[in-house]
Amino acid sequence: MTTNPSNAYDADADTGQAPVARLSMVNMDCTDPQALAAFYAHILGWQVTYSDNDYAMVTGEGATWGFGRVPGYTAPSWPDIAGDKRYHLDLQVDDLPAAAAACVALGATVPDEQPGDGRWQVLLDPAGHPFCLSPVKTAS
């Protein structure tokens, strides 16, 4: 892949042009779409809007998130030693210890590796995807 520096993205540029695309939804690979949709619906307070053995969706706050069964799926590693982590979610919570405990009760696990000096907490969802909980920032 080659890039043309004259066409490189400039985050500070205001082109005044309409966006090229709109995000319609995000999809996540997993082994059990129904279980993962139920997990995220519960922790986010969203609704499961579709669910079968191979695919499930949750919807809330104007967004839709899909979960698809992928044969042979393997979870990303944490910590990301092999460089196979694909992404992670950052979720804001009112009470970090209480939210972490609720996520664990729903099937999340707490990995040993916890960067951030306590400013956030890394958890792994039931399919092994890492996600972070951080306290809602209050105005000073």
C-alpha positions as CSV (number, residue, x, y, z in Angstrom):
1,M,0.0,0.0,0.0
2,T,1.3,3.4,-0.9
3,T,0.3,6.7,0.5
4,N,0.3,10.1,-1.2
5,P,1.4,12.7,1.4
6,S,-0.6,15.4,-0.4
7,N,-3.7,13.3,0.2
8,A,-2.9,12.3,3.7
9,Y,-5.6,12.8,6.3
10,D,-5.2,16.0,8.3
11,A,-7.2,15.8,11.6
12,D,-7.1,19.5,11.9
13,A,-8.4,20.3,8.4
14,D,-12.0,21.3,8.1
15,T,-13.0,20.5,4.6
16,G,-16.6,21.6,4.9
17,Q,-17.5,18.5,2.8
18,A,-20.0,15.9,3.7
19,P,-18.7,12.7,5.2
20,V,-17.9,9.9,2.8
21,A,-19.7,7.3,4.9
22,R,-21.7,6.8,8.1
23,L,-21.1,4.0,10.6
24,S,-24.1,1.7,10.5
25,M,-22.9,-0.9,13.0
26,V,-19.9,-2.7,14.4
27,N,-19.6,-6.5,14.2
28,M,-17.5,-8.8,16.5
29,D,-16.4,-12.3,15.8
30,C,-17.0,-14.9,18.5
31,T,-18.0,-18.5,19.1
32,D,-21.4,-17.9,20.9
33,P,-23.2,-14.8,19.4
34,Q,-26.3,-15.2,21.7
35,A,-24.2,-15.3,24.9
36,L,-22.0,-12.4,23.9
37,A,-25.0,-10.3,22.8
38,A,-26.7,-11.0,26.2
39,F,-23.5,-10.1,28.0
40,Y,-23.2,-6.7,26.3
41,A,-26.9,-6.0,26.4
42,H,-26.9,-6.4,30.1
43,I,-23.8,-4.3,30.9
44,L,-24.8,-1.5,28.5
45,G,-28.5,-1.6,29.3
46,W,-29.2,-2.2,25.6
47,Q,-31.7,-4.5,23.9
48,V,-31.0,-7.8,22.1
49,T,-32.8,-7.0,18.8
50,Y,-31.9,-10.2,16.9
51,S,-30.6,-13.5,18.0
52,D,-30.0,-16.9,16.4
53,N,-27.3,-19.6,16.6
54,D,-25.0,-17.8,14.1
55,Y,-25.6,-14.1,14.7
56,A,-27.0,-11.7,17.3
57,M,-27.4,-7.9,17.6
58,V,-27.9,-5.4,20.3
59,T,-29.1,-1.9,19.9
60,G,-29.0,1.1,22.2
61,E,-28.2,4.8,22.2
62,G,-28.5,5.1,18.5
63,A,-26.0,2.3,17.8
64,T,-26.2,-1.3,16.7
65,W,-23.6,-4.0,17.5
66,G,-23.5,-7.4,15.9
67,F,-21.9,-10.7,17.0
68,G,-21.2,-13.4,14.5
69,R,-20.2,-17.0,14.9
70,V,-16.8,-17.7,13.3
71,P,-15.7,-21.3,13.1
72,G,-12.2,-21.7,14.7
73,Y,-12.4,-18.3,16.4
74,T,-9.6,-17.6,18.8
75,A,-9.7,-14.7,21.3
76,P,-7.0,-12.0,21.1
77,S,-4.3,-12.3,23.8
78,W,-4.0,-10.0,26.8
79,P,-1.5,-8.6,27.4
80,D,-1.0,-8.3,23.6
81,I,2.4,-10.0,23.4
82,A,1.8,-11.5,19.9
83,G,0.3,-8.3,18.5
84,D,-3.0,-10.0,17.7
85,K,-5.4,-7.7,19.6
86,R,-7.7,-6.2,17.1
87,Y,-9.3,-3.4,19.2
88,H,-10.7,-2.9,22.6
89,L,-13.7,-1.0,24.1
90,D,-13.5,1.8,26.6
91,L,-16.6,2.0,28.7
92,Q,-17.3,4.7,31.2
93,V,-18.9,3.8,34.5
94,D,-20.1,5.7,37.6
95,D,-18.5,3.3,40.1
96,L,-15.5,1.3,38.9
97,P,-15.3,-1.4,41.5
98,A,-19.1,-2.0,41.4
99,A,-19.2,-2.1,37.6
100,A,-16.2,-4.5,37.4
101,A,-17.9,-6.8,39.9
102,A,-21.1,-6.7,37.9
103,C,-19.3,-7.6,34.7
104,V,-17.5,-10.5,36.4
105,A,-20.8,-11.7,37.7
106,L,-22.1,-11.7,34.1
107,G,-19.1,-13.8,32.8
108,A,-16.2,-11.3,32.3
109,T,-12.8,-12.2,33.7
110,V,-10.1,-10.0,35.2
111,P,-6.6,-10.6,33.6
112,D,-3.5,-10.2,35.8
113,E,-2.1,-7.5,33.5
114,Q,-3.6,-4.2,34.6
115,P,-1.9,-1.1,33.1
116,G,-2.9,2.5,34.0
117,D,-2.0,2.6,37.7
118,G,-5.7,2.0,38.7
119,R,-7.1,4.8,36.5
120,W,-9.1,2.1,34.6
121,Q,-9.6,-1.7,34.8
122,V,-9.1,-4.2,32.0
123,L,-11.5,-7.1,31.8
124,L,-12.1,-9.8,29.2
125,D,-15.6,-10.5,27.9
126,P,-16.9,-14.1,27.8
127,A,-15.3,-14.5,24.3
128,G,-11.9,-13.2,25.5
129,H,-12.1,-9.7,23.9
130,P,-10.4,-7.1,26.2
131,F,-12.4,-4.1,27.3
132,C,-11.7,-1.3,29.8
133,L,-13.9,0.3,32.4
134,S,-13.0,3.8,33.5
135,P,-14.8,6.2,35.8
136,V,-16.9,9.0,34.3
137,K,-14.9,12.1,34.4
138,T,-16.4,14.8,36.5
139,A,-16.1,18.5,35.9
140,S,-13.6,20.2,38.1
